[in-house]
Structure formats: structure tokens, C-alpha cells
């Protein structure tokens, strides 16, 4: 009788240890899968910094320290590096590009077709937010309600322009894209920006140096000719 009890006790211990081992092993596999998934996600959008990839780090010359732009007595502040104005709607490229995997050209459809890169119309935004996407956070829901009000009233969203250029400059966005200039060289890592900011002051010397390096014309009329 005692032997039977001993065998039953030992058998129960073996079953328990086996169950624990299998459970831990399964949990380890699950954890590894989650870790792998997280690693894959982070490898898609590594946190490199918003100024990574900007041509010549946004400097027109070695002595062109960007901090000087913030102490100029002349010239609008919106042309300084780091300019990041408050927008009427808190639009996050991190949410739209990184999390929701949206293509840039879905919103900026004219980037390679026109002389300017279009800011999306309110109708484009309503294509997703009209009925399908209501927002997750409280702030997101409020901003989407603002969006719907603009659409209802037939008004465009009064976005504050970040990349302001002088009126005497003629810049053709399409030509630069077709010449192989990447978005990051001028605008930085937009997918990492919760709020779009200017990563370069885009001075004349900066543009001319890029033209020289690529063998493009530096004739005055190329940038300052008639529109």
C-alpha cells in the first residue's frame, strides 16, 4: 500500500514538472515571437533622428552654424532650422506612416507630378476619417471632429506652412524628385515627426553646393528666372 502511494506521488510530481517545462517552453516561444515581432517593427523604422539623411546636415558651409539663424535681426523665423509651428490639427506622421503604414504619395499625390508638393485636401483626409477611423485617443477624437467641421463648412484646413521659401525663388519639386533627390535630403525623417519641423534653413549656399556636387546648373536663372 505504501509503495502504491509512493508511486502515485512520484508520478504526480513527474507530470507536474513536465507540465511546467512544456508551459515554460511554450511561453518562451511566445515571448520570442513577440520580441521578434517588436524587433521587426523597430527595424522597419529605426529611431535615427529627424535630421538623419539631410544633405550636408543642412549647412551651407562649415562655418554655417544653424544656431545663428535664431539670433538674426533680419529674416523671418520660419526659415530657421528647427521651426516647428503649432498646427490647427495635431497631425502625427508617426501614427499615419509608422503605425498605419500609409504611403506618402497617398496624401502628397503631386510630389512627382507638379512643381509643388501638395498638402492634402480635406476631402483626402475624410476618405479615411469620414466613417471608418474615429480616433483612439481623446485628443485624436477631438482633432477628427475638427476635421469634420472643416469639411462640413466647405473650408480647407488652415495648415501653417513649415517650408517657407522666398517669393523670388523658383523651386520645381517634380524636377528634383525625378533627378533622384530623396525626400530625406531636404525634409529629414518625416516618419519620426510627431509635428513636422524644418531640418534645414535651406540657404542659397546649401542649394548651390548640392547642385555642384550633382553636376546641376548653378546659373542664376535656374532658380530666379521667370516662372
C-alpha positions in Angstrom: 0.0 0.0 0.0 2.8 2.4 0.9 4.6 1.6 -2.3 1.5 2.4 -4.3 1.2 5.7 -2.6 4.9 6.4 -3.3 4.5 5.6 -7.0 1.4 7.8 -7.2 3.2 10.7 -5.5 6.3 10.3 -7.8 4.0 10.0 -10.9 2.2 13.2 -9.9 5.5 15.1 -9.4 6.8 13.9 -12.8 3.5 15.1 -14.5 3.7 18.4 -12.8 7.3 19.0 -13.7 6.6 18.0 -17.3 3.7 20.4 -17.5 5.7 23.2 -16.1 8.5 22.5 -18.5 6.2 22.5 -21.5 4.5 25.7 -20.2 7.7 27.5 -19.8 8.9 26.3 -23.2 5.7 27.4 -24.9 5.8 30.7 -23.0 9.4 31.2 -24.2 8.4 30.6 -27.8 5.6 33.1 -27.4 7.9 35.6 -25.8 10.4 35.1 -28.6 7.7 35.6 -31.2 6.6 38.9 -29.6 10.2 40.0 -29.3 10.8 39.1 -32.9 7.7 41.0 -34.0 8.8 44.0 -32.0 12.3 43.7 -33.5 10.9 43.5 -37.0 8.7 46.6 -36.3 11.6 48.6 -34.9 13.9 47.5 -37.7 11.4 49.0 -40.2 11.5 52.4 -38.6 14.7 52.7 -36.5 15.0 55.8 -34.4 17.7 57.5 -36.3 16.8 61.1 -35.5 14.7 63.5 -37.6 17.8 65.1 -39.2 19.3 61.9 -40.4 19.9 61.9 -44.2 19.7 65.6 -44.6 22.2 66.8 -47.3 25.3 68.2 -45.7 23.5 68.3 -42.4 21.6 71.3 -43.6 24.7 73.5 -43.6 25.5 75.9 -46.4 29.2 75.8 -45.3 31.4 74.6 -42.5 31.0 77.9 -40.6 27.2 78.0 -41.1 26.1 77.1 -37.6 22.4 76.7 -37.6 22.0 78.2 -34.1 22.9 81.6 -35.6 19.7 81.6 -37.6 17.8 82.1 -34.3 19.6 85.3 -33.5 19.3 87.1 -36.8 17.7 90.5 -36.7 16.5 90.2 -40.3 14.7 87.3 -41.9 11.5 85.5 -40.8 11.9 82.9 -38.0 10.0 80.3 -40.1 13.1 79.9 -42.3 15.3 78.8 -39.4 16.2 75.2 -38.7 14.0 73.7 -36.0 11.0 75.8 -37.0 8.0 73.7 -35.8 4.8 75.7 -35.7 1.6 74.7 -33.9 -0.9 73.4 -36.4 -4.7 73.7 -36.3 -4.9 69.9 -36.1 -2.4 67.7 -34.3 -1.4 65.6 -37.3 1.2 62.9 -36.4 3.3 61.3 -39.2 4.4 58.7 -36.6 0.8 57.5 -36.3 -0.1 57.7 -40.0 3.2 56.4 -41.5 4.8 54.2 -38.9 1.8 52.7 -37.2 -0.8 52.7 -40.0 1.7 52.1 -42.8 0.3 54.8 -45.1 2.2 55.6 -48.3 3.5 59.2 -48.6 2.0 59.7 -52.0 -1.5 58.8 -50.9 -1.7 62.2 -49.3 1.1 64.1 -51.2 -0.1 62.8 -54.6 1.5 65.6 -56.7 5.0 65.2 -55.3 6.4 63.8 -58.6 3.8 65.4 -60.9 3.9 69.1 -60.2 6.2 71.9 -59.3 5.0 71.8 -55.7 4.2 69.0 -53.3 0.6 69.3 -52.4 -0.7 69.5 -48.8 -3.6 67.0 -48.8 -7.1 68.4 -49.3 -9.6 67.9 -46.5 -11.5 65.5 -48.8 -8.5 63.2 -48.8 -8.5 63.1 -45.0 -12.2 62.5 -44.9 -11.7 59.4 -47.2 -10.5 57.6 -44.0 -11.9 59.7 -41.2 -15.4 60.3 -42.6 -16.8 57.0 -41.4 -14.0 54.4 -40.9 -11.5 55.9 -38.5 -12.8 57.7 -35.4 -9.6 58.0 -33.5 -8.3 56.2 -30.4 -7.1 58.8 -28.0 -9.3 61.7 -26.7 -7.1 64.2 -28.5 -7.3 62.2 -31.7 -11.1 62.2 -31.5 -11.2 65.9 -30.9 -9.0 66.6 -33.9 -11.1 64.4 -36.2 -14.2 66.3 -35.1 -12.3 69.5 -36.1 -11.6 67.9 -39.5 -15.2 67.1 -40.0 -16.2 70.6 -39.2 -13.9 72.0 -41.8 -15.3 69.5 -44.3 -18.9 70.3 -43.3 -18.3 74.1 -43.7 -16.5 73.6 -47.1 -13.3 75.1 -45.7 -9.7 74.0 -46.2 -7.6 73.1 -43.2 -5.6 76.3 -42.4 -2.3 74.5 -42.1 0.7 76.6 -41.1 3.4 76.2 -43.8 6.7 74.9 -42.5 9.0 75.0 -45.5 8.6 78.7 -46.4 10.7 79.9 -49.3 11.3 83.5 -50.6 8.9 84.7 -53.2 11.8 85.4 -55.6 12.7 81.7 -55.6 11.5 79.4 -58.3 11.6 75.8 -57.0 10.3 72.9 -59.0 9.6 69.9 -56.8 9.0 67.5 -59.7 12.4 68.1 -61.3 14.2 67.4 -58.0 12.3 64.1 -57.4 12.9 62.9 -61.0 16.6 63.8 -60.6 16.9 61.3 -57.8 16.8 63.7 -54.8 15.3 61.8 -51.9 12.7 63.4 -49.6 15.1 63.0 -46.6 17.8 65.1 -48.1 15.6 68.2 -47.7 12.9 67.2 -45.2 14.6 64.7 -42.9 13.0 61.7 -41.3 9.3 62.8 -41.6 8.1 59.4 -40.3 9.7 60.1 -37.0 8.0 63.5 -36.6 5.0 63.9 -34.3 5.0 67.5 -35.5 6.6 68.5 -38.8 9.7 70.6 -38.4 12.2 72.3 -40.6 15.5 70.4 -40.6 17.5 72.8 -42.7 17.4 76.6 -43.2 17.6 75.8 -46.9 20.0 78.7 -47.6 21.2 79.6 -51.1 24.7 78.2 -50.4 23.3 74.9 -49.4 21.3 74.6 -52.6 24.3 75.7 -54.8 26.6 73.2 -53.1 24.2 70.4 -53.8 23.9 71.5 -57.5 27.7 71.5 -57.8 28.0 68.0 -56.3 25.4 66.6 -58.7 26.6 68.4 -61.7 23.4 70.5 -62.0 23.3 74.1 -63.3 24.1 76.9 -61.0 23.0 79.6 -63.4 21.0 82.4 -61.7 18.0 82.0 -63.9 17.6 78.3 -62.9 16.3 79.4 -59.5 15.5 83.1 -60.0 14.2 83.1 -63.6 10.6 83.8 -64.7 8.0 81.4 -63.5 
